């Protein structure tokens, strides 16, 4: 009954074809060796640029941009969803997030609507009315529920696959999301990917870099303090190992999707590889899946947003990245940032950029990480429009390949300890 009602509601508010254009194959992007890129495209609030370069034998970074309805109902709200998922220990978790997080976000938009309200909306539909403002907005609660549903879903995958593929318990992913809806920017993060805003200072004409995301990496003192406060009885909750701070001496990040072996004690045992097993059993989760979420009202002087995995930020500062975007045409912005990072990586190893490009995946990981970059330009005329704005829909995956949850790579060989 409920599904029929939703389908009917979708039909009621389905935009006419001249306002609702699926971009489809036009958004596929291009491949140049280990580099995939989409130099320029259009989303509801302006233009975008996207690029991914692979370093690992299996690409562990996954990413997406979705623009259009942010609900299962075509009535909206409308906006743009951006996701950068930096996997570690394998690609399984980041692929899972890429397949499920946005869908959970869309479905969670229905959570506050009781059956009674749906019936009321059904009645309004018969009178050709529209949704109330409650359904025309995004919220922190919806985002948090979508993250939790994704975490719970991947836990179910691990539980099911544990008898045959126990090492999947040691696979996880950072998760950075940006959502533009109704003139508001929501940034949600787990791990150490980063969102940086380029904001124009009208008095000087400069464009300053403003970091919007909170990072969860044990190299940050406040993160170590948080871990100590959450685990007061564990003096080894963070360990300095090879001059790098790691949670339990294993992993640098303190929050993630996946990494079940550090969240559920029943998965921290044989047949999991010994290097992942803790000597002492734990009673509470060591890592968290609770995202840091911030909300920003976009201003006319907010020029663009950069979302990228830590592979970019290892080589470029926030301001360096903003300057590169600001001082060049919109087209190719993401690819330009990736190239700048690779040039810095080559310089650090005292080699030429042209020689670095010749190194194949797998071996390339010794020189740099997978790098994913999304640059979203903010057209103030479009951003200021209400979340009911309808326009061309867009659905694009970084790398140009749709990978389903069934396409997980088998963990037949030992997984290297996560270093992200």
C-alpha positions in Angstrom: 0.0 0.0 0.0 2.8 2.4 1.0 4.8 1.7 -2.1 1.8 2.3 -4.3 1.2 5.6 -2.6 4.8 6.7 -3.1 4.7 5.8 -6.7 1.5 7.8 -7.2 3.1 10.8 -5.4 6.1 10.5 -7.7 3.9 10.6 -10.7 2.0 13.6 -9.4 5.2 15.8 -9.1 7.2 14.3 -12.0 8.6 17.4 -13.8 7.8 17.8 -17.5 10.4 16.5 -19.9 11.7 19.9 -21.0 12.8 20.7 -17.4 14.1 17.2 -16.5 16.9 16.0 -18.7 19.0 12.9 -18.0 22.6 13.6 -19.0 23.4 9.9 -19.2 26.4 8.9 -21.4 27.4 12.6 -21.9 28.8 12.6 -18.3 31.0 9.4 -18.7 34.3 11.3 -18.5 37.6 10.2 -20.1 40.4 7.9 -19.3 44.1 8.6 -19.7 46.2 5.8 -18.3 45.6 5.7 -14.6 43.8 9.1 -14.7 40.1 9.4 -15.1 38.6 12.9 -15.5 35.5 14.9 -16.3 36.8 18.4 -17.1 33.5 20.3 -17.0 29.8 19.5 -16.3 26.7 21.1 -15.0 24.9 20.6 -11.7 21.9 22.4 -10.3 24.0 25.1 -8.6 26.6 25.7 -11.3 29.5 23.9 -13.0 31.7 21.1 -11.7 35.0 19.3 -12.5 36.1 15.9 -11.3 39.2 13.7 -11.5 40.6 10.5 -10.1 44.1 9.0 -10.4 44.7 5.4 -9.3 47.8 4.3 -7.4 46.7 1.1 -5.7 46.5 -2.1 -7.6 42.7 -1.9 -7.0 41.3 1.6 -6.9 40.3 2.2 -3.3 38.9 5.7 -3.8 35.3 5.9 -4.9 33.3 9.1 -5.6 30.1 10.4 -7.0 28.1 13.5 -7.8 24.3 13.4 -7.8 22.2 16.4 -8.8 18.5 16.6 -8.9 15.9 15.3 -6.4 17.4 14.5 -3.0 14.3 12.4 -2.1 12.6 9.3 -3.4 9.8 11.6 -4.3 10.3 13.7 -7.4 8.8 16.6 -5.5 12.2 17.3 -4.0 14.0 18.8 -2.2 16.4 19.4 -5.1 20.1 19.9 -4.7 23.5 18.5 -5.3 25.1 15.6 -3.4 28.9 15.1 -3.5 30.7 12.1 -2.1 34.4 11.2 -1.7 35.1 7.8 -0.2 38.7 6.9 0.5 38.9 3.2 1.2 41.7 1.3 3.0 42.5 -2.3 3.2 40.6 -2.9 0.0 37.9 -1.4 -2.1 34.9 -3.2 -0.7 33.7 -0.5 1.8 34.2 2.5 -0.5 32.3 0.7 -3.2 29.5 -0.2 -0.8 29.2 3.5 0.3 29.1 4.6 -3.4 26.3 2.2 -4.0 24.2 2.8 -0.9 24.8 6.1 1.0 23.0 8.4 -1.4 20.1 6.0 -1.7 19.8 5.9 2.1 19.9 9.7 2.2 17.0 9.8 -0.3 15.0 7.2 1.7 15.6 8.8 5.0 13.8 11.9 3.7 10.7 9.9 4.3 11.5 9.0 7.9 9.8 12.0 9.5 6.7 11.4 7.4 4.2 9.2 9.2 1.7 7.1 7.3 -0.9 9.6 8.3 1.1 12.5 6.7 1.5 10.5 3.6 -2.2 10.0 3.4 -2.6 13.8 3.8 -0.1 14.4 1.1 -2.0 11.9 -1.1 -5.1 13.9 -0.6 -3.2 17.1 -1.5 -1.9 15.4 -4.6 -5.5 14.8 -5.7 -6.0 18.5 -5.4 -2.7 19.1 -7.3 -1.0 20.8 -4.3 2.6 20.4 -3.3 4.6 19.3 -0.3 5.0 21.4 2.8 8.3 23.1 3.6 9.2 20.1 5.9 9.7 17.9 2.8 11.5 20.7 0.9 14.6 20.7 3.1 17.6 18.7 4.1 18.6 18.2 7.7 21.5 17.1 9.9 19.3 14.3 11.3 18.6 12.9 7.8 22.4 12.9 7.0 23.3 11.2 10.3 20.6 8.5 9.7 21.9 7.9 6.2 25.5 7.4 7.5 24.3 5.0 10.2 22.2 3.0 7.7 25.2 2.6 5.5 27.4 1.5 8.4 24.7 -1.0 9.5 24.4 -2.3 5.9 28.1 -2.9 5.6 28.2 -4.6 8.9 25.5 -7.0 7.5 27.8 -7.7 4.5 30.7 -8.4 6.8 28.6 -10.7 9.0 27.4 -12.6 5.9 30.9 -13.0 4.3 32.9 -13.6 7.5 32.9 -17.4 7.3 34.2 -17.3 3.7 36.1 -14.0 3.6 37.0 -13.0 7.2 39.6 -10.3 6.1 36.7 -8.1 5.0 36.3 -7.2 8.7 39.6 -5.2 8.3 38.4 -3.2 5.3 37.0 0.3 5.8 36.6 3.8 4.3 36.7 7.5 5.0 33.5 9.2 4.0 33.2 12.9 3.0 29.9 14.3 1.8 28.8 17.7 0.7 25.2 18.6 0.1 24.0 21.8 -1.4 20.3 22.4 -0.9 18.2 25.6 -0.7 21.2 27.8 -0.3 22.7 25.7 2.5 25.8 23.6 2.3 26.0 20.6 4.6 29.4 18.9 5.1 29.6 15.5 6.8 32.9 13.7 7.4 34.4 10.5 8.7 38.2 10.2 8.5 40.7 12.5 6.9 39.4 13.6 3.5 38.8 17.3 3.3 36.3 20.0 2.1 37.7 23.4 1.4 35.7 26.5 0.3 37.1 29.3 -1.9 35.7 32.6 -0.6 36.2 35.9 -2.3 37.4 38.8 -0.2 35.8 41.8 -2.0 38.1 44.4 -0.4 41.2 42.8 -1.8 40.0 40.5 -4.6 41.7 37.6 -3.0 40.1 34.2 -2.7 40.8 32.6 0.7 40.7 28.9 1.5 38.4 28.0 4.3 38.4 24.4 5.6 34.9 23.2 6.3 35.4 19.6 7.3 36.6 18.3 10.7 39.2 15.5 10.3 39.6 12.4 12.4 43.2 11.5 12.2 45.4 10.5 15.2 48.1 12.8 14.1 45.8 15.7 15.3 46.2 16.3 19.1 42.5 17.0 19.7 41.7 13.6 18.1 44.1 11.9 20.4 42.6 13.7 23.4 39.1 12.6 22.3 40.3 9.0 22.1 41.8 9.1 25.5 38.6 10.6 27.0 36.5 7.9 25.3 38.9 5.1 26.5 40.3 6.3 29.9 41.2 2.8 30.9 43.3 2.1 27.8 46.8 3.7 27.9 47.6 2.3 24.5 44.5 3.6 22.7 46.9 5.7 20.5 50.5 4.6 19.9 53.4 6.4 18.2 54.6 3.8 15.7 57.4 4.6 13.2 56.9 8.2 14.0 53.2 8.1 13.1 50.3 8.2 15.6 47.9 5.2 15.1 44.8 4.1 16.9 45.8 0.8 18.7 49.0 1.0 16.6 47.0 -0.1 13.6 45.2 2.8 11.8 45.5 6.5 11.6 41.8 7.5 11.5 39.5 7.4 14.4 36.2 7.4 12.6 35.1 5.4 9.5 32.6 3.2 7.8 33.6 -0.4 8.1 36.7 -1.4 10.0 34.4 -3.8 11.9 37.4 -5.5 13.5 37.8 -2.4 15.7 34.1 -1.9 16.4 32.8 -5.4 17.1 34.9 -7.7 19.3 33.4 -10.8 17.7 35.3 -9.9 14.5 38.6 -9.4 16.2 39.6 -13.0 16.4 40.8 -15.9 14.2 40.6 -16.4 11.3 41.4 -12.7 11.0 45.1 -12.2 10.3 47.1 -11.9 13.5 48.4 -8.4 12.6 44.8 -7.1 13.0 44.0 -8.9 16.2 44.3 -7.1 19.5 45.9 -8.8 22.5 43.2 -7.7 24.9 39.5 -7.9 24.2 37.6 -4.6 24.0 34.1 -3.9 25.4 33.3 -0.7 23.5 33.9 0.2 19.9 37.4 1.6 19.3 36.5 3.5 16.1 33.3 5.5 15.6 31.0 5.9 12.7 29.5 9.1 13.9 30.1 11.8 11.3 31.1 15.4 12.1 28.5 17.5 10.4 28.6 21.3 9.8 26.0 23.6 8.2 26.9 26.7 6.2 24.7 29.3 4.7 26.2 30.0 1.3 27.0 33.6 0.5 27.3 35.4 -2.9 31.1 35.6 -2.4 31.5 31.8 -1.9 33.1 30.9 -5.3 33.7 27.2 -5.3 34.1 24.0 -3.1 36.9 21.5 -3.3 36.3 18.0 -2.0 39.3 15.6 -2.1 40.7 12.5 -0.5 43.9 12.9 1.6 46.0 11.9 -1.3 45.6 15.5 -2.6 46.2 17.2 0.7 49.4 15.3 1.4 51.0 17.4 -1.4 49.0 20.6 -1.5 47.9 23.1 1.1 44.4 24.4 1.3 45.4 27.8 -0.1 47.6 26.2 -2.8 44.6 24.2 -4.1 42.3 27.3 -4.0 44.8 29.4 -5.9 45.1 26.8 -8.6 41.4 26.7 -9.1 41.0 30.5 -8.9 43.8 31.3 -11.3 42.6 29.1 -14.2 39.4 28.4 -16.2 36.7 26.3 -14.7 37.2 23.5 -17.2 39.9 21.0 -16.1 40.1 22.3 -12.5 40.0 18.9 -10.9 42.5 17.4 -13.3 44.8 20.5 -12.8 44.8 19.8 -9.0 45.6 16.2 -9.5 48.5 17.1 -11.8 49.9 19.6 -9.3 49.8 17.0 -6.5 51.6 14.4 -8.7 54.2 17.0 -9.6 54.8 17.6 -5.9 55.0 13.8 -5.3 57.6 13.5 -8.1 59.6 16.4 -6.8 59.7 14.8 -3.3 61.2 11.7 -4.8 63.6 13.7 -7.0 62.1 12.4 -10.2 60.4 13.9 -13.2 56.7 14.1 -13.4 56.8 12.4 -16.9 58.6 9.4 -15.3 56.1 9.1 -12.4 53.3 8.9 -14.9 54.9 5.8 -16.5 54.8 3.8 -13.2 52.0 1.3 -13.2 49.3 0.8 -10.5 50.4 -1.0 -7.4 54.0 0.1 -7.7 52.7 3.7 -8.0 51.4 3.4 -4.4 54.9 3.8 -3.2 55.0 7.3 -4.6 51.4 8.6 -3.9 48.0 7.5 -2.8 44.8 7.2 -4.9 43.7 10.8 -5.4 40.1 11.9 -5.9 39.1 15.6 -6.5 35.7 17.2 -7.0 35.5 20.9 -7.7 32.0 22.5 -7.6 31.5 26.0 -8.7 28.8 28.0 -7.0 26.6 30.2 -9.2 25.1 32.6 -6.6 22.0 33.1 -8.8 21.3 29.4 -8.8 22.4 28.7 -5.2 20.0 31.4 -3.8 17.0 29.7 -5.5 14.8 27.6 -3.3 15.3 23.8 -2.9 12.2 23.4 -5.2 14.3 24.4 -8.2 14.1 21.8 -10.9 16.8 21.3 -13.5 18.8 18.6 -15.4 19.5 15.5 -13.3 23.0 14.2 -13.0 24.5 10.9 -11.7 28.2 10.4 -12.1 30.7 8.0 -10.5 34.4 8.8 -10.3 36.3 6.5 -12.6 33.3 6.3 -14.9 32.5 2.8 -13.8 29.4 1.7 -11.8 30.6 -1.0 -9.3 27.9 -3.0 -7.6 28.2 -4.5 -4.2 28.5 -8.0 -5.9 31.7 -7.0 -7.6 33.8 -7.0 -4.5 37.4 -8.1 -5.0 38.1 -11.3 -3.1 40.4 -11.0 -0.2 42.5 -14.0 -1.1 45.8 -12.4 -0.4 46.8 -10.7 2.9 45.6 -7.1 3.2 48.2 -4.5 4.2 47.6 -2.7 7.5 45.5 0.4 6.8 47.6 3.5 6.7 44.9 6.0 6.0 
